[in-house]
Amino acid sequence: MTDKLAEVEISKDGEIYYAKVILPSGEIVTLENEDFEEVLEQIANDLQERFSS
């Protein structure tokens, strides 16, 4: 069985990408960036910091 680590929702408004990361605890992390790859990197870095052993 797998554990759900997070839900990620990405949207765009004009030139800005927004990412909403919803953690199992209910905590919501909001990230934004003009570069799509940068917002993905921010998501990956945040999750890695939270869940790395």
ModelCIF file with pLDDT and N, C-alpha, C, O atoms, coordinates in Angstrom:
data_MODEL
#
_entry.id   MODEL 
#
_entity.id                         1 
_entity.type                       polymer 
_entity.pdbx_number_of_molecules   1 
#
_entity_poly.entity_id                      1 
_entity_poly.type                           'polypeptide(L)' 
_entity_poly.nstd_linkage                   no 
_entity_poly.nstd_monomer                   no 
_entity_poly.pdbx_seq_one_letter_code       MTDKLAEVEISKDGEIYYAKVILPSGEIVTLENEDFEEVLEQIANDLQERFSS 
_entity_poly.pdbx_seq_one_letter_code_can   MTDKLAEVEISKDGEIYYAKVILPSGEIVTLENEDFEEVLEQIANDLQERFSS 
_entity_poly.pdbx_strand_id                 A 
#
loop_
_entity_poly_seq.entity_id 
_entity_poly_seq.num 
_entity_poly_seq.mon_id 
_entity_poly_seq.hetero 
1 1  MET n 
1 2  THR n 
1 3  ASP n 
1 4  LYS n 
1 5  LEU n 
1 6  ALA n 
1 7  GLU n 
1 8  VAL n 
1 9  GLU n 
1 10 ILE n 
1 11 SER n 
1 12 LYS n 
1 13 ASP n 
1 14 GLY n 
1 15 GLU n 
1 16 ILE n 
1 17 TYR n 
1 18 TYR n 
1 19 ALA n 
1 20 LYS n 
1 21 VAL n 
1 22 ILE n 
1 23 LEU n 
1 24 PRO n 
1 25 SER n 
1 26 GLY n 
1 27 GLU n 
1 28 ILE n 
1 29 VAL n 
1 30 THR n 
1 31 LEU n 
1 32 GLU n 
1 33 ASN n 
1 34 GLU n 
1 35 ASP n 
1 36 PHE n 
1 37 GLU n 
1 38 GLU n 
1 39 VAL n 
1 40 LEU n 
1 41 GLU n 
1 42 GLN n 
1 43 ILE n 
1 44 ALA n 
1 45 ASN n 
1 46 ASP n 
1 47 LEU n 
1 48 GLN n 
1 49 GLU n 
1 50 ARG n 
1 51 PHE n 
1 52 SER n 
1 53 SER n 
#
_struct_asym.id          A 
_struct_asym.entity_id   1 
#
loop_
_ma_qa_metric.id 
_ma_qa_metric.mode 
_ma_qa_metric.name 
_ma_qa_metric.software_group_id 
_ma_qa_metric.type 
1 global pLDDT . pLDDT 
2 local  pLDDT . pLDDT 
#
_ma_qa_metric_global.metric_id      1 
_ma_qa_metric_global.metric_value   94.70 
_ma_qa_metric_global.model_id       1 
_ma_qa_metric_global.ordinal_id     1 
#
loop_
_ma_qa_metric_local.label_asym_id 
_ma_qa_metric_local.label_comp_id 
_ma_qa_metric_local.label_seq_id 
_ma_qa_metric_local.metric_id 
_ma_qa_metric_local.metric_value 
_ma_qa_metric_local.model_id 
_ma_qa_metric_local.ordinal_id 
A MET 1  2 77.00 1 1  
A THR 2  2 87.00 1 2  
A ASP 3  2 86.00 1 3  
A LYS 4  2 88.00 1 4  
A LEU 5  2 90.00 1 5  
A ALA 6  2 95.00 1 6  
A GLU 7  2 97.00 1 7  
A VAL 8  2 97.00 1 8  
A GLU 9  2 98.00 1 9  
A ILE 10 2 98.00 1 10 
A SER 11 2 98.00 1 11 
A LYS 12 2 98.00 1 12 
A ASP 13 2 98.00 1 13 
A GLY 14 2 97.00 1 14 
A GLU 15 2 97.00 1 15 
A ILE 16 2 98.00 1 16 
A TYR 17 2 98.00 1 17 
A TYR 18 2 98.00 1 18 
A ALA 19 2 98.00 1 19 
A LYS 20 2 98.00 1 20 
A VAL 21 2 97.00 1 21 
A ILE 22 2 97.00 1 22 
A LEU 23 2 95.00 1 23 
A PRO 24 2 91.00 1 24 
A SER 25 2 93.00 1 25 
A GLY 26 2 95.00 1 26 
A GLU 27 2 96.00 1 27 
A ILE 28 2 97.00 1 28 
A VAL 29 2 96.00 1 29 
A THR 30 2 97.00 1 30 
A LEU 31 2 97.00 1 31 
A GLU 32 2 97.00 1 32 
A ASN 33 2 97.00 1 33 
A GLU 34 2 97.00 1 34 
A ASP 35 2 98.00 1 35 
A PHE 36 2 98.00 1 36 
A GLU 37 2 98.00 1 37 
A GLU 38 2 98.00 1 38 
A VAL 39 2 98.00 1 39 
A LEU 40 2 97.00 1 40 
A GLU 41 2 97.00 1 41 
A GLN 42 2 97.00 1 42 
A ILE 43 2 97.00 1 43 
A ALA 44 2 96.00 1 44 
A ASN 45 2 96.00 1 45 
A ASP 46 2 95.00 1 46 
A LEU 47 2 94.00 1 47 
A GLN 48 2 95.00 1 48 
A GLU 49 2 94.00 1 49 
A ARG 50 2 90.00 1 50 
A PHE 51 2 88.00 1 51 
A SER 52 2 89.00 1 52 
A SER 53 2 71.00 1 53 
#
loop_
_atom_site.group_PDB 
_atom_site.id 
_atom_site.type_symbol 
_atom_site.label_atom_id 
_atom_site.label_alt_id 
_atom_site.label_comp_id 
_atom_site.label_asym_id 
_atom_site.label_entity_id 
_atom_site.label_seq_id 
_atom_site.pdbx_PDB_ins_code 
_atom_site.Cartn_x 
_atom_site.Cartn_y 
_atom_site.Cartn_z 
_atom_site.occupancy 
_atom_site.B_iso_or_equiv 
_atom_site.pdbx_formal_charge 
_atom_site.auth_seq_id 
_atom_site.auth_comp_id 
_atom_site.auth_asym_id 
_atom_site.auth_atom_id 
_atom_site.pdbx_PDB_model_num 
ATOM 1   N N  . MET A 1 1  ? 0.846  -1.178 0.000   1.00 77.00 ? 1  MET A N  1 
ATOM 2   C CA . MET A 1 1  ? 0.000  0.000  0.000   1.00 77.00 ? 1  MET A CA 1 
ATOM 3   C C  . MET A 1 1  ? 0.892  1.242  0.000   1.00 77.00 ? 1  MET A C  1 
ATOM 4   O O  . MET A 1 1  ? 1.937  1.263  0.649   1.00 77.00 ? 1  MET A O  1 
ATOM 5   N N  . THR A 1 2  ? 0.478  2.259  -0.721  1.00 87.00 ? 2  THR A N  1 
ATOM 6   C CA . THR A 1 2  ? 1.274  3.474  -0.810  1.00 87.00 ? 2  THR A CA 1 
ATOM 7   C C  . THR A 1 2  ? 0.676  4.568  0.065   1.00 87.00 ? 2  THR A C  1 
ATOM 8   O O  . THR A 1 2  ? -0.529 4.597  0.315   1.00 87.00 ? 2  THR A O  1 
ATOM 9   N N  . ASP A 1 3  ? 1.538  5.462  0.523   1.00 86.00 ? 3  ASP A N  1 
ATOM 10  C CA . ASP A 1 3  ? 1.113  6.614  1.303   1.00 86.00 ? 3  ASP A CA 1 
ATOM 11  C C  . ASP A 1 3  ? 1.065  7.841  0.415   1.00 86.00 ? 3  ASP A C  1 
ATOM 12  O O  . ASP A 1 3  ? 1.989  8.090  -0.359  1.00 86.00 ? 3  ASP A O  1 
ATOM 13  N N  . LYS A 1 4  ? 0.013  8.592  0.522   1.00 88.00 ? 4  LYS A N  1 
ATOM 14  C CA . LYS A 1 4  ? -0.128 9.833  -0.233  1.00 88.00 ? 4  LYS A CA 1 
ATOM 15  C C  . LYS A 1 4  ? 0.700  10.898 0.462   1.00 88.00 ? 4  LYS A C  1 
ATOM 16  O O  . LYS A 1 4  ? 0.471  11.207 1.632   1.00 88.00 ? 4  LYS A O  1 
ATOM 17  N N  . LEU A 1 5  ? 1.664  11.460 -0.257  1.00 90.00 ? 5  LEU A N  1 
ATOM 18  C CA . LEU A 1 5  ? 2.538  12.477 0.324   1.00 90.00 ? 5  LEU A CA 1 
ATOM 19  C C  . LEU A 1 5  ? 1.998  13.880 0.134   1.00 90.00 ? 5  LEU A C  1 
ATOM 20  O O  . LEU A 1 5  ? 2.160  14.729 1.011   1.00 90.00 ? 5  LEU A O  1 
ATOM 21  N N  . ALA A 1 6  ? 1.354  14.139 -1.005  1.00 95.00 ? 6  ALA A N  1 
ATOM 22  C CA . ALA A 1 6  ? 0.851  15.483 -1.262  1.00 95.00 ? 6  ALA A CA 1 
ATOM 23  C C  . ALA A 1 6  ? -0.033 15.477 -2.498  1.00 95.00 ? 6  ALA A C  1 
ATOM 24  O O  . ALA A 1 6  ? 0.050  14.587 -3.345  1.00 95.00 ? 6  ALA A O  1 
ATOM 25  N N  . GLU A 1 7  ? -0.875 16.489 -2.578  1.00 97.00 ? 7  GLU A N  1 
ATOM 26  C CA . GLU A 1 7  ? -1.617 16.786 -3.801  1.00 97.00 ? 7  GLU A CA 1 
ATOM 27  C C  . GLU A 1 7  ? -1.052 18.099 -4.324  1.00 97.00 ? 7  GLU A C  1 
ATOM 28  O O  . GLU A 1 7  ? -0.783 19.014 -3.546  1.00 97.00 ? 7  GLU A O  1 
ATOM 29  N N  . VAL A 1 8  ? -0.873 18.193 -5.630  1.00 97.00 ? 8  VAL A N  1 
ATOM 30  C CA . VAL A 1 8  ? -0.319 19.401 -6.231  1.00 97.00 ? 8  VAL A CA 1 
ATOM 31  C C  . VAL A 1 8  ? -1.280 19.904 -7.293  1.00 97.00 ? 8  VAL A C  1 
ATOM 32  O O  . VAL A 1 8  ? -1.710 19.155 -8.171  1.00 97.00 ? 8  VAL A O  1 
ATOM 33  N N  . GLU A 1 9  ? -1.605 21.176 -7.199  1.00 98.00 ? 9  GLU A N  1 
ATOM 34  C CA . GLU A 1 9  ? -2.465 21.823 -8.186  1.00 98.00 ? 9  GLU A CA 1 
ATOM 35  C C  . GLU A 1 9  ? -1.673 22.990 -8.777  1.00 98.00 ? 9  GLU A C  1 
ATOM 36  O O  . GLU A 1 9  ? -1.183 23.847 -8.042  1.00 98.00 ? 9  GLU A O  1 
ATOM 37  N N  . ILE A 1 10 ? -1.551 23.019 -10.106 1.00 98.00 ? 10 ILE A N  1 
ATOM 38  C CA . ILE A 1 10 ? -0.803 24.082 -10.771 1.00 98.00 ? 10 ILE A CA 1 
ATOM 39  C C  . ILE A 1 10 ? -1.757 24.843 -11.676 1.00 98.00 ? 10 ILE A C  1 
ATOM 40  O O  . ILE A 1 10 ? -2.525 24.254 -12.437 1.00 98.00 ? 10 ILE A O  1 
ATOM 41  N N  . SER A 1 11 ? -1.692 26.165 -11.577 1.00 98.00 ? 11 SER A N  1 
ATOM 42  C CA . SER A 1 11 ? -2.527 27.015 -12.430 1.00 98.00 ? 11 SER A CA 1 
ATOM 43  C C  . SER A 1 11 ? -1.677 28.179 -12.940 1.00 98.00 ? 11 SER A C  1 
ATOM 44  O O  . SER A 1 11 ? -0.561 28.414 -12.477 1.00 98.00 ? 11 SER A O  1 
ATOM 45  N N  . LYS A 1 12 ? -2.240 28.890 -13.901 1.00 98.00 ? 12 LYS A N  1 
ATOM 46  C CA . LYS A 1 12 ? -1.520 30.015 -14.499 1.00 98.00 ? 12 LYS A CA 1 
ATOM 47  C C  . LYS A 1 12 ? -2.477 31.195 -14.604 1.00 98.00 ? 12 LYS A C  1 
ATOM 48  O O  . LYS A 1 12 ? -3.619 31.050 -15.040 1.00 98.00 ? 12 LYS A O  1 
ATOM 49  N N  . ASP A 1 13 ? -1.993 32.359 -14.200 1.00 98.00 ? 13 ASP A N  1 
ATOM 50  C CA . ASP A 1 13 ? -2.759 33.587 -14.323 1.00 98.00 ? 13 ASP A CA 1 
ATOM 51  C C  . ASP A 1 13 ? -1.858 34.606 -14.996 1.00 98.00 ? 13 ASP A C  1 
ATOM 52  O O  . ASP A 1 13 ? -0.919 35.111 -14.380 1.00 98.00 ? 13 ASP A O  1 
ATOM 53  N N  . GLY A 1 14 ? -2.133 34.905 -16.242 1.00 97.00 ? 14 GLY A N  1 
ATOM 54  C CA . GLY A 1 14 ? -1.248 35.789 -16.994 1.00 97.00 ? 14 GLY A CA 1 
ATOM 55  C C  . GLY A 1 14 ? 0.080  35.095 -17.220 1.00 97.00 ? 14 GLY A C  1 
ATOM 56  O O  . GLY A 1 14 ? 0.140  34.029 -17.834 1.00 97.00 ? 14 GLY A O  1 
ATOM 57  N N  . GLU A 1 15 ? 1.130  35.696 -16.728 1.00 97.00 ? 15 GLU A N  1 
ATOM 58  C CA . GLU A 1 15 ? 2.475  35.138 -16.891 1.00 97.00 ? 15 GLU A CA 1 
ATOM 59  C C  . GLU A 1 15 ? 2.976  34.402 -15.652 1.00 97.00 ? 15 GLU A C  1 
ATOM 60  O O  . GLU A 1 15 ? 4.113  33.930 -15.638 1.00 97.00 ? 15 GLU A O  1 
ATOM 61  N N  . ILE A 1 16 ? 2.153  34.295 -14.619 1.00 98.00 ? 16 ILE A N  1 
ATOM 62  C CA . ILE A 1 16 ? 2.581  33.690 -13.356 1.00 98.00 ? 16 ILE A CA 1 
ATOM 63  C C  . ILE A 1 16 ? 1.964  32.302 -13.197 1.00 98.00 ? 16 ILE A C  1 
ATOM 64  O O  . ILE A 1 16 ? 0.761  32.117 -13.377 1.00 98.00 ? 16 ILE A O  1 
ATOM 65  N N  . TYR A 1 17 ? 2.815  31.331 -12.854 1.00 98.00 ? 17 TYR A N  1 
ATOM 66  C CA . TYR A 1 17 ? 2.365  29.975 -12.516 1.00 98.00 ? 17 TYR A CA 1 
ATOM 67  C C  . TYR A 1 17 ? 2.224  29.889 -10.998 1.00 98.00 ? 17 TYR A C  1 
ATOM 68  O O  . TYR A 1 17 ? 3.086  30.359 -10.255 1.00 98.00 ? 17 TYR A O  1 
ATOM 69  N N  . TYR A 1 18 ? 1.151  29.296 -10.558 1.00 98.00 ? 18 TYR A N  1 
ATOM 70  C CA . TYR A 1 18 ? 0.889  29.110 -9.139  1.00 98.00 ? 18 TYR A CA 1 
ATOM 71  C C  . TYR A 1 18 ? 0.793  27.626 -8.847  1.00 98.00 ? 18 TYR A C  1 
ATOM 72  O O  . TYR A 1 18 ? 0.152  26.879 -9.586  1.00 98.00 ? 18 TYR A O  1 
ATOM 73  N N  . ALA A 1 19 ? 1.428  27.206 -7.776  1.00 98.00 ? 19 ALA A N  1 
ATOM 74  C CA . ALA A 1 19 ? 1.343  25.814 -7.347  1.00 98.00 ? 19 ALA A CA 1 
ATOM 75  C C  . ALA A 1 19 ? 0.806  25.797 -5.923  1.00 98.00 ? 19 ALA A C  1 
ATOM 76  O O  . ALA A 1 19 ? 1.285  26.520 -5.050  1.00 98.00 ? 19 ALA A O  1 
ATOM 77  N N  . LYS A 1 20 ? -0.191 24.961 -5.712  1.00 98.00 ? 20 LYS A N  1 
ATOM 78  C CA . LYS A 1 20 ? -0.732 24.755 -4.378  1.00 98.00 ? 20 LYS A CA 1 
ATOM 79  C C  . LYS A 1 20 ? -0.433 23.308 -4.013  1.00 98.00 ? 20 LYS A C  1 
ATOM 80  O O  . LYS A 1 20 ? -0.901 22.379 -4.671  1.00 98.00 ? 20 LYS A O  1 
ATOM 81  N N  . VAL A 1 21 ? 0.348  23.133 -2.961  1.00 97.00 ? 21 VAL A N  1 
ATOM 82  C CA . VAL A 1 21 ? 0.732  21.807 -2.482  1.00 97.00 ? 21 VAL A CA 1 
ATOM 83  C C  . VAL A 1 21 ? -0.062 21.548 -1.203  1.00 97.00 ? 21 VAL A C  1 
ATOM 84  O O  . VAL A 1 21 ? 0.079  22.271 -0.217  1.00 97.00 ? 21 VAL A O  1 
ATOM 85  N N  . ILE A 1 22 ? -0.893 20.512 -1.232  1.00 97.00 ? 22 ILE A N  1 
ATOM 86  C CA . ILE A 1 22 ? -1.725 20.178 -0.079  1.00 97.00 ? 22 ILE A CA 1 
ATOM 87  C C  . ILE A 1 22 ? -1.151 18.923 0.566   1.00 97.00 ? 22 ILE A C  1 
ATOM 88  O O  . ILE A 1 22 ? -1.093 17.862 -0.057  1.00 97.00 ? 22 ILE A O  1 
ATOM 89  N N  . LEU A 1 23 ? -0.730 19.053 1.812   1.00 95.00 ? 23 LEU A N  1 
ATOM 90  C CA . LEU A 1 23 ? -0.111 17.950 2.542   1.00 95.00 ? 23 LEU A CA 1 
ATOM 91  C C  . LEU A 1 23 ? -1.165 17.186 3.334   1.00 95.00 ? 23 LEU A C  1 
ATOM 92  O O  . LEU A 1 23 ? -2.219 17.743 3.643   1.00 95.00 ? 23 LEU A O  1 
ATOM 93  N N  . PRO A 1 24 ? -0.904 15.918 3.671   1.00 91.00 ? 24 PRO A N  1 
ATOM 94  C CA . PRO A 1 24 ? -1.875 15.110 4.416   1.00 91.00 ? 24 PRO A CA 1 
ATOM 95  C C  . PRO A 1 24 ? -2.299 15.743 5.744   1.00 91.00 ? 24 PRO A C  1 
ATOM 96  O O  . PRO A 1 24 ? -3.402 15.486 6.227   1.00 91.00 ? 24 PRO A O  1 
ATOM 97  N N  . SER A 1 25 ? -1.439 16.559 6.331   1.00 93.00 ? 25 SER A N  1 
ATOM 98  C CA . SER A 1 25 ? -1.771 17.225 7.594   1.00 93.00 ? 25 SER A CA 1 
ATOM 99  C C  . SER A 1 25 ? -2.791 18.339 7.410   1.00 93.00 ? 25 SER A C  1 
ATOM 100 O O  . SER A 1 25 ? -3.319 18.872 8.386   1.00 93.00 ? 25 SER A O  1 
ATOM 101 N N  . GLY A 1 26 ? -3.067 18.688 6.158   1.00 95.00 ? 26 GLY A N  1 
ATOM 102 C CA . GLY A 1 26 ? -3.980 19.790 5.868   1.00 95.00 ? 26 GLY A CA 1 
ATOM 103 C C  . GLY A 1 26 ? -3.249 21.089 5.563   1.00 95.00 ? 26 GLY A C  1 
ATOM 104 O O  . GLY A 1 26 ? -3.850 22.061 5.106   1.00 95.00 ? 26 GLY A O  1 
ATOM 105 N N  . GLU A 1 27 ? -1.951 21.094 5.821   1.00 96.00 ? 27 GLU A N  1 
ATOM 106 C CA . GLU A 1 27 ? -1.146 22.287 5.522   1.00 96.00 ? 27 GLU A CA 1 
ATOM 107 C C  . GLU A 1 27 ? -1.142 22.533 4.013   1.00 96.00 ? 27 GLU A C  1 
ATOM 108 O O  . GLU A 1 27 ? -1.049 21.598 3.218   1.00 96.00 ? 27 GLU A O  1 
ATOM 109 N N  . ILE A 1 28 ? -1.244 23.801 3.639   1.00 97.00 ? 28 ILE A N  1 
ATOM 110 C CA . ILE A 1 28 ? -1.223 24.187 2.229   1.00 97.00 ? 28 ILE A CA 1 
ATOM 111 C C  . ILE A 1 28 ? -0.026 25.102 2.002   1.00 97.00 ? 28 ILE A C  1 
ATOM 112 O O  . ILE A 1 28 ? 0.142  26.110 2.688   1.00 97.00 ? 28 ILE A O  1 
ATOM 113 N N  . VAL A 1 29 ? 0.800  24.735 1.031   1.00 96.00 ? 29 VAL A N  1 
ATOM 114 C CA . VAL A 1 29 ? 1.966  25.523 0.654   1.00 96.00 ? 29 VAL A CA 1 
ATOM 115 C C  . VAL A 1 29 ? 1.667  26.120 -0.715  1.00 96.00 ? 29 VAL A C  1 
ATOM 116 O O  . VAL A 1 29 ? 1.295  25.401 -1.642  1.00 96.00 ? 29 VAL A O  1 
ATOM 117 N N  . THR A 1 30 ? 1.829  27.431 -0.842  1.00 97.00 ? 30 THR A N  1 
ATOM 118 C CA . THR A 1 30 ? 1.587  28.101 -2.114  1.00 97.00 ? 30 THR A CA 1 
ATOM 119 C C  . THR A 1 30 ? 2.906  28.631 -2.657  1.00 97.00 ? 30 THR A C  1 
ATOM 120 O O  . THR A 1 30 ? 3.655  29.318 -1.962  1.00 97.00 ? 30 THR A O  1 
ATOM 121 N N  . LEU A 1 31 ? 3.172  28.299 -3.907  1.00 97.00 ? 31 LEU A N  1 
ATOM 122 C CA . LEU A 1 31 ? 4.396  28.746 -4.572  1.00 97.00 ? 31 LEU A CA 1 
ATOM 123 C C  . LEU A 1 31 ? 4.004  29.465 -5.849  1.00 97.00 ? 31 LEU A C  1 
ATOM 124 O O  . LEU A 1 31 ? 2.955  29.180 -6.426  1.00 97.00 ? 31 LEU A O  1 
ATOM 125 N N  . GLU A 1 32 ? 4.840  30.399 -6.295  1.00 97.00 ? 32 GLU A N  1 
ATOM 126 C CA . GLU A 1 32 ? 4.572  31.079 -7.557  1.00 97.00 ? 32 GLU A CA 1 
ATOM 127 C C  . GLU A 1 32 ? 5.877  31.440 -8.237  1.00 97.00 ? 32 GLU A C  1 
ATOM 128 O O  . GLU A 1 32 ? 6.895  31.689 -7.592  1.00 97.00 ? 32 GLU A O  1 
ATOM 129 N N  . ASN A 1 33 ? 5.815  31.461 -9.572  1.00 97.00 ? 33 ASN A N  1 
ATOM 130 C CA . ASN A 1 33 ? 6.999  31.797 -10.354 1.00 97.00 ? 33 ASN A CA 1 
ATOM 131 C C  . ASN A 1 33 ? 6.559  32.085 -11.784 1.00 97.00 ? 33 ASN A C  1 
ATOM 132 O O  . ASN A 1 33 ? 5.541  31.567 -12.243 1.00 97.00 ? 33 ASN A O  1 
ATOM 133 N N  . GLU A 1 34 ? 7.320  32.902 -12.477 1.00 97.00 ? 34 GLU A N  1 
ATOM 134 C CA . GLU A 1 34 ? 7.021  33.193 -13.881 1.00 97.00 ? 34 GLU A CA 1 
ATOM 135 C C  . GLU A 1 34 ? 7.485  32.077 -14.811 1.00 97.00 ? 34 GLU A C  1 
ATOM 136 O O  . GLU A 1 34 ? 7.032  31.992 -15.953 1.00 97.00 ? 34 GLU A O  1 
ATOM 137 N N  . ASP A 1 35 ? 8.380  31.227 -14.331 1.00 98.00 ? 35 ASP A N  1 
ATOM 138 C CA . ASP A 1 35 ? 8.944  30.150 -15.142 1.00 98.00 ? 35 ASP A CA 1 
ATOM 139 C C  . ASP A 1 35 ? 8.365  28.812 -14.681 1.00 98.00 ? 35 ASP A C  1 
ATOM 140 O O  . ASP A 1 35 ? 8.470  28.462 -13.505 1.00 98.00 ? 35 ASP A O  1 
ATOM 141 N N  . PHE A 1 36 ? 7.750  28.059 -15.609 1.00 98.00 ? 36 PHE A N  1 
ATOM 142 C CA . PHE A 1 36 ? 7.111  26.795 -15.263 1.00 98.00 ? 36 PHE A CA 1 
ATOM 143 C C  . PHE A 1 36 ? 8.102  25.798 -14.660 1.00 98.00 ? 36 PHE A C  1 
ATOM 144 O O  . PHE A 1 36 ? 7.805  25.153 -13.654 1.00 98.00 ? 36 PHE A O  1 
ATOM 145 N N  . GLU A 1 37 ? 9.271  25.676 -15.272 1.00 98.00 ? 37 GLU A N  1 
ATOM 146 C CA . GLU A 1 37 ? 10.269 24.739 -14.757 1.00 98.00 ? 37 GLU A CA 1 
ATOM 147 C C  . GLU A 1 37 ? 10.722 25.119 -13.356 1.00 98.00 ? 37 GLU A C  1 
ATOM 148 O O  . GLU A 1 37 ? 11.002 24.247 -12.533 1.00 98.00 ? 37 GLU A O  1 
ATOM 149 N N  . GLU A 1 38 ? 10.795 26.412 -13.082 1.00 98.00 ? 38 GLU A N  1 
ATOM 150 C CA . GLU A 1 38 ? 11.204 26.873 -11.746 1.00 98.00 ? 38 GLU A CA 1 
ATOM 151 C C  . GLU A 1 38 ? 10.161 26.506 -10.692 1.00 98.00 ? 38 GLU A C  1 
ATOM 152 O O  . GLU A 1 38 ? 10.513 26.097 -9.585  1.00 98.00 ? 38 GLU A O  1 
ATOM 153 N N  . VAL A 1 39 ? 8.879  26.650 -11.032 1.00 98.00 ? 39 VAL A N  1 
ATOM 154 C CA . VAL A 1 39 ? 7.852  26.293 -10.053 1.00 98.00 ? 39 VAL A CA 1 
ATOM 155 C C  . VAL A 1 39 ? 7.871  24.787 -9.797  1.00 98.00 ? 39 VAL A C  1 
ATOM 156 O O  . VAL A 1 39 ? 7.653  24.358 -8.664  1.00 98.00 ? 39 VAL A O  1 
ATOM 157 N N  . LEU A 1 40 ? 8.127  23.977 -10.823 1.00 97.00 ? 40 LEU A N  1 
ATOM 158 C CA . LEU A 1 40 ? 8.263  22.536 -10.608 1.00 97.00 ? 40 LEU A CA 1 
ATOM 159 C C  . LEU A 1 40 ? 9.464  22.218 -9.717  1.00 97.00 ? 40 LEU A C  1 
ATOM 160 O O  . LEU A 1 40 ? 9.392  21.337 -8.860  1.00 97.00 ? 40 LEU A O  1 
ATOM 161 N N  . GLU A 1 41 ? 10.554 22.933 -9.921  1.00 97.00 ? 41 GLU A N  1 
ATOM 162 C CA . GLU A 1 41 ? 11.746 22.738 -9.091  1.00 97.00 ? 41 GLU A CA 1 
ATOM 163 C C  . GLU A 1 41 ? 11.464 23.140 -7.639  1.00 97.00 ? 41 GLU A C  1 
ATOM 164 O O  . GLU A 1 41 ? 11.923 22.474 -6.711  1.00 97.00 ? 41 GLU A O  1 
ATOM 165 N N  . GLN A 1 42 ? 10.717 24.217 -7.445  1.00 97.00 ? 42 GLN A N  1 
ATOM 166 C CA . GLN A 1 42 ? 10.356 24.644 -6.087  1.00 97.00 ? 42 GLN A CA 1 
ATOM 167 C C  . GLN A 1 42 ? 9.518  23.561 -5.399  1.00 97.00 ? 42 GLN A C  1 
ATOM 168 O O  . GLN A 1 42 ? 9.726  23.263 -4.222  1.00 97.00 ? 42 GLN A O  1 
ATOM 169 N N  . ILE A 1 43 ? 8.575  22.977 -6.135  1.00 97.00 ? 43 ILE A N  1 
ATOM 170 C CA . ILE A 1 43 ? 7.750  21.906 -5.575  1.00 97.00 ? 43 ILE A CA 1 
ATOM 171 C C  . ILE A 1 43 ? 8.637  20.724 -5.176  1.00 97.00 ? 43 ILE A C  1 
ATOM 172 O O  . ILE A 1 43 ? 8.532  20.209 -4.063  1.00 97.00 ? 43 ILE A O  1 
ATOM 173 N N  . ALA A 1 44 ? 9.499  20.306 -6.079  1.00 96.00 ? 44 ALA A N  1 
ATOM 174 C CA . ALA A 1 44 ? 10.377 19.163 -5.811  1.00 96.00 ? 44 ALA A CA 1 
ATOM 175 C C  . ALA A 1 44 ? 11.275 19.423 -4.614  1.00 96.00 ? 44 ALA A C  1 
ATOM 176 O O  . ALA A 1 44 ? 11.443 18.546 -3.767  1.00 96.00 ? 44 ALA A O  1 
ATOM 177 N N  . ASN A 1 45 ? 11.851 20.609 -4.530  1.00 96.00 ? 45 ASN A N  1 
ATOM 178 C CA . ASN A 1 45 ? 12.737 20.939 -3.410  1.00 96.00 ? 45 ASN A CA 1 
ATOM 179 C C  . ASN A 1 45 ? 11.984 20.949 -2.090  1.00 96.00 ? 45 ASN A C  1 
ATOM 180 O O  . ASN A 1 45 ? 12.479 20.428 -1.091  1.00 96.00 ? 45 ASN A O  1 
ATOM 181 N N  . ASP A 1 46 ? 10.796 21.535 -2.075  1.00 95.00 ? 46 ASP A N  1 
ATOM 182 C CA . ASP A 1 46 ? 10.000 21.591 -0.848  1.00 95.00 ? 46 ASP A CA 1 
ATOM 183 C C  . ASP A 1 46 ? 9.650  20.186 -0.375  1.00 95.00 ? 46 ASP A C  1 
ATOM 184 O O  . ASP A 1 46 ? 9.809  19.872 0.805   1.00 95.00 ? 46 ASP A O  1 
ATOM 185 N N  . LEU A 1 47 ? 9.177  19.343 -1.282  1.00 94.00 ? 47 LEU A N  1 
ATOM 186 C CA . LEU A 1 47 ? 8.802  17.986 -0.901  1.00 94.00 ? 47 LEU A CA 1 
ATOM 187 C C  . LEU A 1 47 ? 10.011 17.151 -0.473  1.00 94.00 ? 47 LEU A C  1 
ATOM 188 O O  . LEU A 1 47 ? 9.928  16.345 0.453   1.00 94.00 ? 47 LEU A O  1 
ATOM 189 N N  . GLN A 1 48 ? 11.131 17.358 -1.162  1.00 95.00 ? 48 GLN A N  1 
ATOM 190 C CA . GLN A 1 48 ? 12.336 16.627 -0.776  1.00 95.00 ? 48 GLN A CA 1 
ATOM 191 C C  . GLN A 1 48 ? 12.785 16.992 0.637   1.00 95.00 ? 48 GLN A C  1 
ATOM 192 O O  . GLN A 1 48 ? 13.171 16.116 1.411   1.00 95.00 ? 48 GLN A O  1 
ATOM 193 N N  . GLU A 1 49 ? 12.736 18.281 0.974   1.00 94.00 ? 49 GLU A N  1 
ATOM 194 C CA . GLU A 1 49 ? 13.100 18.710 2.330   1.00 94.00 ? 49 GLU A CA 1 
ATOM 195 C C  . GLU A 1 49 ? 12.171 18.114 3.381   1.00 94.00 ? 49 GLU A C  1 
ATOM 196 O O  . GLU A 1 49 ? 12.613 17.755 4.472   1.00 94.00 ? 49 GLU A O  1 
ATOM 197 N N  . ARG A 1 50 ? 10.895 18.010 3.056   1.00 90.00 ? 50 ARG A N  1 
ATOM 198 C CA . ARG A 1 50 ? 9.915  17.496 4.015   1.00 90.00 ? 50 ARG A CA 1 
ATOM 199 C C  . ARG A 1 50 ? 10.005 15.988 4.222   1.00 90.00 ? 50 ARG A C  1 
ATOM 200 O O  . ARG A 1 50 ? 9.800  15.495 5.331   1.00 90.00 ? 50 ARG A O  1 
ATOM 201 N N  . PHE A 1 51 ? 10.317 15.250 3.137   1.00 88.00 ? 51 PHE A N  1 
ATOM 202 C CA . PHE A 1 51 ? 10.185 13.796 3.208   1.00 88.00 ? 51 PHE A CA 1 
ATOM 203 C C  . PHE A 1 51 ? 11.496 13.022 3.080   1.00 88.00 ? 51 PHE A C  1 
ATOM 204 O O  . PHE A 1 51 ? 11.477 11.791 3.083   1.00 88.00 ? 51 PHE A O  1 
ATOM 205 N N  . SER A 1 52 ? 12.622 13.704 2.969   1.00 89.00 ? 52 SER A N  1 
ATOM 206 C CA . SER A 1 52 ? 13.902 13.006 2.905   1.00 89.00 ? 52 SER A CA 1 
ATOM 207 C C  . SER A 1 52 ? 14.234 12.411 4.258   1.00 89.00 ? 52 SER A C  1 
ATOM 208 O O  . SER A 1 52 ? 13.952 13.003 5.300   1.00 89.00 ? 52 SER A O  1 
ATOM 209 N N  . SER A 1 53 ? 14.826 11.250 4.229   1.00 71.00 ? 53 SER A N  1 
ATOM 210 C CA . SER A 1 53 ? 15.207 10.596 5.485   1.00 71.00 ? 53 SER A CA 1 
ATOM 211 C C  . SER A 1 53 ? 16.566 11.032 5.933   1.00 71.00 ? 53 SER A C  1 
ATOM 212 O O  . SER A 1 53 ? 17.047 10.581 6.972   1.00 71.00 ? 53 SER A O  1 
#
